[in-house]
Amino acid sequence: MNIQKSYPYILIVGSIVGLLASFTLVLNTIELIKNPNIELPCNINPFVSCSSVANTWQNEIFNFPNALLGMIAFSMLLAIGAMLLSGYRARKEFWLLVNLGTLAAMTFVIWFFYQSVYNIGSLCIYCMFVWVVTWPIFLYTTVWNIREGHFNVEHRMLNILNFVSRHHIQILATVYLIAIFLILFQFKDFFFS
């Protein structure tokens, strides 16, 4: 995979999916505020239930719906992807900030994944779309920065970064497989009863 050519498309497609999922989550939150007893269409069963996740403190960690952060972040990433396609090249510092932002998003996604699977005990289908696109956006932003030479790091760290750059597809597949395994194991009674 040629990251330099595909990275803008990864940003654009991932951002569109994340933006649509975040927007839908905001609409669902508004519906729940209007009518707390509403049965949302994404309430499929006790295991996949948007309402179960939306009605928790974890869904409003900063006292407003987390999905608003998603709408802002994915809009910015969509603009960055479009900027790359237009041929515009930003400075190294800009790309390091983008990497830092995607790292923050990835950290938040891991935290929310853990909360959903282990504490809330339900999954939100739209949250899962956000998780699925945030992982490659972070990974390929990192790979982009590695290949563009934006990281000034010592030799040992450079070896790790080069490993990530060479094995990005395997790393992404491993992350997805681990997430699926953790979900299946935690909800084994639901799946295998």
C-alpha positions as CSV (number, residue, x, y, z in Angstrom):
1,M,0.0,0.0,0.0
2,N,1.4,3.4,-1.0
3,I,0.6,5.4,2.1
4,Q,1.5,8.8,0.5
5,K,-1.2,8.2,-2.1
6,S,-3.8,6.4,0.0
7,Y,-3.5,8.5,3.3
8,P,-5.7,11.4,2.1
9,Y,-8.4,8.8,1.1
10,I,-8.1,7.1,4.5
11,L,-8.7,10.4,6.2
12,I,-11.6,11.4,4.0
13,V,-13.4,8.0,4.0
14,G,-12.8,7.4,7.7
15,S,-13.8,11.0,8.6
16,I,-17.1,10.7,6.6
17,V,-18.0,7.5,8.4
18,G,-17.0,8.9,11.8
19,L,-18.8,12.2,11.1
20,L,-22.0,10.4,10.1
21,A,-21.8,8.1,13.1
22,S,-21.2,11.0,15.5
23,F,-24.0,13.0,13.9
24,T,-26.4,10.1,14.4
25,L,-25.3,9.8,18.0
26,V,-26.0,13.5,18.6
27,L,-29.5,13.0,17.1
28,N,-30.1,10.0,19.3
29,T,-29.0,12.0,22.4
30,I,-31.5,14.7,21.4
31,E,-34.2,12.2,21.1
32,L,-33.4,10.7,24.5
33,I,-33.5,14.1,26.1
34,K,-36.9,14.8,24.6
35,N,-38.2,11.4,25.5
36,P,-36.1,9.2,27.9
37,N,-38.4,6.2,27.3
38,I,-38.0,6.2,23.5
39,E,-36.9,3.0,21.9
40,L,-34.0,4.0,19.5
41,P,-33.7,2.0,16.3
42,C,-30.2,1.0,17.2
43,N,-31.4,-0.8,20.3
44,I,-31.1,-4.3,18.8
45,N,-30.9,-6.4,22.0
46,P,-29.4,-6.0,25.5
47,F,-25.9,-6.5,24.0
48,V,-26.2,-3.9,21.3
49,S,-28.1,-1.0,22.8
50,C,-27.4,2.6,22.0
51,S,-29.7,3.8,24.9
52,S,-27.9,1.7,27.4
53,V,-24.6,3.4,26.5
54,A,-26.1,6.9,25.9
55,N,-27.7,7.0,29.4
56,T,-24.3,6.7,31.2
57,W,-21.9,9.2,32.6
58,Q,-19.2,7.8,30.3
59,N,-21.2,9.2,27.3
60,E,-20.8,12.7,28.6
61,I,-17.4,12.8,30.1
62,F,-17.0,16.5,29.6
63,N,-20.7,17.3,30.6
64,F,-21.8,17.2,27.0
65,P,-22.3,14.3,24.6
66,N,-18.9,12.8,23.5
67,A,-20.3,12.6,19.9
68,L,-19.9,16.4,19.7
69,L,-16.2,16.0,20.0
70,G,-16.4,13.4,17.3
71,M,-18.2,15.8,15.0
72,I,-15.5,18.4,15.5
73,A,-12.6,16.1,15.2
74,F,-13.9,14.2,12.1
75,S,-14.7,17.5,10.4
76,M,-11.2,18.7,10.9
77,L,-9.7,15.4,9.6
78,L,-12.0,15.6,6.6
79,A,-10.7,19.1,5.8
80,I,-7.1,17.8,6.3
81,G,-7.7,14.9,3.9
82,A,-9.2,17.3,1.3
83,M,-6.2,19.6,1.8
84,L,-3.8,16.8,1.1
85,L,-5.7,15.9,-2.1
86,S,-5.5,19.4,-3.3
87,G,-1.7,19.2,-3.1
88,Y,-1.2,21.5,-0.1
89,R,1.7,20.6,2.1
90,A,1.8,21.8,5.7
91,R,4.8,22.1,8.0
92,K,6.2,19.3,10.1
93,E,4.8,20.9,13.3
94,F,1.3,20.8,11.9
95,W,1.6,17.1,11.1
96,L,2.9,16.4,14.6
97,L,-0.1,18.2,16.1
98,V,-2.4,16.1,13.8
99,N,-0.7,13.0,15.1
100,L,-1.1,14.2,18.7
101,G,-4.8,14.8,18.1
102,T,-5.3,11.4,16.6
103,L,-3.4,9.8,19.5
104,A,-5.7,11.6,21.9
105,A,-8.7,10.3,19.9
106,M,-7.3,6.8,20.0
107,T,-6.7,7.0,23.7
108,F,-10.3,8.1,24.2
109,V,-11.6,5.4,22.0
110,I,-9.7,2.7,24.0
111,W,-11.1,4.1,27.2
112,F,-14.6,4.2,25.9
113,F,-14.2,0.7,24.4
114,Y,-13.1,-0.6,27.9
115,Q,-16.0,1.3,29.6
116,S,-18.6,-0.1,27.1
117,V,-17.4,-3.7,27.2
118,Y,-16.5,-4.1,30.9
119,N,-18.4,-1.5,32.9
120,I,-21.6,-0.6,30.9
121,G,-22.0,-4.1,29.5
122,S,-23.5,-2.9,26.2
123,L,-22.2,-1.7,22.9
124,C,-23.5,1.2,20.8
125,I,-23.4,0.4,17.1
126,Y,-22.5,4.0,16.1
127,C,-19.8,4.1,18.7
128,M,-18.3,1.0,17.1
129,F,-18.2,2.7,13.7
130,V,-16.3,5.5,15.4
131,W,-13.9,3.0,17.0
132,V,-13.4,1.2,13.7
133,V,-12.4,4.3,11.8
134,T,-10.4,6.0,14.6
135,W,-7.9,3.1,14.8
136,P,-6.7,3.3,11.1
137,I,-6.8,7.1,11.1
138,F,-4.4,7.2,14.1
139,L,-2.2,4.4,12.7
140,Y,-1.9,5.8,9.2
141,T,-1.4,9.4,10.5
142,T,1.6,7.9,12.4
143,V,2.8,6.0,9.4
144,W,2.5,9.1,7.3
145,N,4.6,11.1,9.7
146,I,7.2,8.3,9.9
147,R,7.5,8.1,6.1
148,E,7.6,11.9,5.8
149,G,10.4,12.1,8.3
150,H,8.5,14.2,10.8
151,F,9.7,12.4,13.9
152,N,13.0,13.4,15.4
153,V,13.7,10.5,17.6
154,E,16.7,8.4,18.8
155,H,17.8,5.3,16.9
156,R,16.0,2.7,19.1
157,M,12.6,4.6,18.8
158,L,13.2,4.9,15.1
159,N,13.5,1.1,14.8
160,I,10.1,0.8,16.4
161,L,8.6,3.4,14.2
162,N,10.0,1.7,11.1
163,F,8.6,-1.6,12.3
164,V,5.1,0.1,12.5
165,S,5.6,1.6,9.1
166,R,6.5,-1.8,7.5
167,H,3.8,-3.8,9.3
168,H,0.9,-1.4,9.5
169,I,-1.6,-3.8,7.9
170,Q,-0.8,-6.6,10.3
171,I,-0.9,-4.2,13.2
172,L,-4.4,-2.9,12.2
173,A,-5.7,-6.4,11.7
174,T,-4.3,-7.5,15.1
175,V,-6.0,-4.5,16.8
176,Y,-9.3,-5.5,15.2
177,L,-8.9,-9.2,16.1
178,I,-8.1,-8.3,19.7
179,A,-11.1,-6.1,20.0
180,I,-13.4,-8.8,18.5
181,F,-11.9,-11.4,20.9
182,L,-12.4,-9.2,23.9
183,I,-16.0,-8.5,23.0
184,L,-16.8,-12.2,22.3
185,F,-15.1,-13.3,25.5
186,Q,-16.8,-10.7,27.7
187,F,-20.2,-11.5,26.2
188,K,-19.7,-15.2,25.7
189,D,-22.9,-16.0,27.5
190,F,-24.8,-13.9,25.1
191,F,-23.1,-15.4,22.0
192,F,-22.7,-19.0,23.0
193,S,-25.7,-19.8,25.2
